[in-house]
Amino acid sequence: MIQNFALAELTNALRRQAPELRLEENALMAGYTTLRLGGPADLMAHPSTPEQLLLLLTEAKRLNVPVTLIGHGSNLLVRDGGIRGLVIRVCREMREIRVDGNVLRAQSGAMMSAVAMAAAEHSLGGLTFASGIPGTIGGGVYMNAGAYGGELCQVVKRVEGYEMDGTPFSYTGDEMNFSHRYSRLMDENKVVTYVTCQLHSAKREELLAEMVELNRRRADKQPLTLPSAGSTFKRPAGGYASAMVDQCGLKGLTIGGAQVSEKHAGFLVNRGGTAADFLALMAEVQRVVHERFGVILEPEVRILGEDSLVHRV
Ligand SMILES: Cc1cc2nc3c(=O)[nH]c(=O)nc-3n(C[C@H](O)[C@H](O)[C@H](O)COP(=O)(O)OP(=O)(O)OC[C@H]3O[C@@H](n4cnc5c(N)ncnc54)[C@H](O)[C@@H]3O)c2cc1C
């Protein structure tokens, strides 16, 4: 249990040292996740510079307040009881993108759609695949986001940021140990501030047309009008989670307000439920798929926070 005075002390210290830093007490996580689920975070900070981010890390460490890092919240399932301590949201406030020759350097809060668009505007190819992934480039490198045959590992040249105690780190793309939906950041507690990509010259119009086409294909297949966190489960060895879920006849399966999408079996969507509904549906899908195929589906969504003490009856 985090002592209230530690949080109050942290809030005061931050307000004193960085009056322009946006802080929110009891921020409902449902408002900061694309699944629209999750209870309150004790304190949420929205840094707009790497310096503010560093201050948040060092002050939270000094006062022993646990830190949870999020980006756009498009790969998160936050439990109904919310998150204790400090949530740092690195998103639209930290979104600068610079291009120099064939090299693009973005702050980690830049959305992948904006990064892909900036690259195309500079006639640089390599990022069209990312234009429809609704997350930040920081969240993207964390799990090596990818689509339509492209993955961030193909273009990422350097990743910079801080360890949780504020010590800077810098990894080359090779040092990130990328593999399918994995980077070493998933095993290390670090905050990304900048991502540098090595791109190649291409025709602006062709890049823009490719992005339009990929996003059309996405809209055709995915339930983009309903809250979701994208693919709920990782691709298991030798198969596709969505195909297995579909073959088990689970499309449309509903628990409370959580549903296996009728449009795409790999997506679980929120139709007005709770995180508890969503977790129960995930467990049921895992149970049925395991019974039929002997495969354990691993969640791709990151599950954060604590259960609510009050359960729906
Ligand atoms: C409709 C839909 C479609 C999707 N399609 C795809 C797809 O095609 N391909 C794909 O790969 N994903 C897809 N996703 C999932 C999601 O968009 C990606 O995983 C994205 O990379 C998550 O970025 P985020 O900023 O939202 O991160 P969050 O969801 O906020 O966080 C995810 C993880 O990244 C960490 N993280 C976030 N920012 C940082 C940072 N600055 N430094 C260190 N760690 C950080 C967090 O701690 C957390 O563990 C989809 C999601 C939705 C809702």
The ligand as a MOL file (V3000), in Angstrom:
LIG
                    3D

  0  0  0     0  0            999 V3000
M  V30 BEGIN CTAB
M  V30 COUNTS 53 58 0 0 0
M  V30 BEGIN ATOM
M  V30 1 C -7.3550 -1.2640 -33.4070 0
M  V30 2 C -5.9370 -1.6700 -33.0460 0
M  V30 3 C -5.0910 -2.1960 -34.0050 0
M  V30 4 C -3.7920 -2.5840 -33.6810 0
M  V30 5 N -2.9950 -3.0990 -34.6580 0
M  V30 6 C -1.7270 -3.4460 -34.3610 0
M  V30 7 C -0.8600 -3.9540 -35.3810 0
M  V30 8 O -1.2240 -4.0600 -36.5550 0
M  V30 9 N 0.3980 -4.3020 -35.0270 0
M  V30 10 C 0.8560 -4.1860 -33.7410 0
M  V30 11 O 2.0320 -4.5060 -33.5010 0
M  V30 12 N 0.0560 -3.7130 -32.7620 0
M  V30 13 C -1.1980 -3.3390 -33.0270 0
M  V30 14 N -2.0110 -2.8360 -32.0440 0
M  V30 15 C -1.5110 -2.7610 -30.6510 0
M  V30 16 C -0.8400 -1.4270 -30.2700 0
M  V30 17 O -1.2810 -0.3700 -31.0830 0
M  V30 18 C 0.6800 -1.5440 -30.3330 0
M  V30 19 O 1.1150 -2.5620 -29.4340 0
M  V30 20 C 1.3920 -0.2300 -29.9670 0
M  V30 21 O 2.7660 -0.4100 -30.2120 0
M  V30 22 C 1.2040 0.1650 -28.5000 0
M  V30 23 O 1.6880 1.4950 -28.3430 0
M  V30 24 P 1.1000 2.4420 -27.1820 0
M  V30 25 O 1.7900 3.7400 -27.2640 0
M  V30 26 O -0.3740 2.4630 -27.2490 0
M  V30 27 O 1.6030 1.6690 -25.8890 0
M  V30 28 P 0.7530 1.2830 -24.5590 0
M  V30 29 O -0.3650 0.3990 -24.9520 0
M  V30 30 O 0.4190 2.5170 -23.8030 0
M  V30 31 O 1.8440 0.4900 -23.7740 0
M  V30 32 C 2.2350 -0.8130 -24.2100 0
M  V30 33 C 3.5370 -1.1850 -23.4960 0
M  V30 34 O 4.5700 -0.3250 -23.9870 0
M  V30 35 C 5.2420 0.2930 -22.9030 0
M  V30 36 N 5.5950 1.6460 -23.3270 0
M  V30 37 C 4.7850 2.6050 -23.8450 0
M  V30 38 N 5.4770 3.7460 -24.0860 0
M  V30 39 C 6.7570 3.4780 -23.6990 0
M  V30 40 C 7.9520 4.2700 -23.6670 0
M  V30 41 N 7.9930 5.5500 -24.0580 0
M  V30 42 N 9.0860 3.6720 -23.1750 0
M  V30 43 C 9.0790 2.3890 -22.7520 0
M  V30 44 N 7.9770 1.6090 -22.7460 0
M  V30 45 C 6.8330 2.1540 -23.2220 0
M  V30 46 C 4.2380 0.3150 -21.7530 0
M  V30 47 O 4.8970 0.3190 -20.5080 0
M  V30 48 C 3.4680 -0.9740 -21.9720 0
M  V30 49 O 4.0710 -2.0690 -21.3310 0
M  V30 50 C -3.3140 -2.4450 -32.3440 0
M  V30 51 C -4.1660 -1.8830 -31.3750 0
M  V30 52 C -5.4520 -1.4910 -31.7100 0
M  V30 53 C -6.3420 -0.8850 -30.6610 0
M  V30 END ATOM
M  V30 BEGIN BOND
M  V30 1 1 1 2
M  V30 2 1 2 3
M  V30 3 2 2 52
M  V30 4 2 3 4
M  V30 5 1 4 5
M  V30 6 1 4 50
M  V30 7 2 5 6
M  V30 8 1 6 7
M  V30 9 1 6 13
M  V30 10 2 7 8
M  V30 11 1 7 9
M  V30 12 1 9 10
M  V30 13 2 10 11
M  V30 14 1 10 12
M  V30 15 2 12 13
M  V30 16 1 13 14
M  V30 17 1 14 15
M  V30 18 1 14 50
M  V30 19 1 15 16
M  V30 20 1 16 17
M  V30 21 1 16 18
M  V30 22 1 18 19
M  V30 23 1 18 20
M  V30 24 1 20 21
M  V30 25 1 20 22
M  V30 26 1 22 23
M  V30 27 1 23 24
M  V30 28 2 24 25
M  V30 29 1 24 26
M  V30 30 1 24 27
M  V30 31 1 27 28
M  V30 32 2 28 29
M  V30 33 1 28 30
M  V30 34 1 28 31
M  V30 35 1 31 32
M  V30 36 1 32 33
M  V30 37 1 33 34
M  V30 38 1 33 48
M  V30 39 1 34 35
M  V30 40 1 35 36
M  V30 41 1 35 46
M  V30 42 1 36 37
M  V30 43 1 36 45
M  V30 44 2 37 38
M  V30 45 1 38 39
M  V30 46 1 39 40
M  V30 47 2 39 45
M  V30 48 1 40 41
M  V30 49 2 40 42
M  V30 50 1 42 43
M  V30 51 2 43 44
M  V30 52 1 44 45
M  V30 53 1 46 47
M  V30 54 1 46 48
M  V30 55 1 48 49
M  V30 56 2 50 51
M  V30 57 1 51 52
M  V30 58 1 52 53
M  V30 END BOND
M  V30 END CTAB
M  END
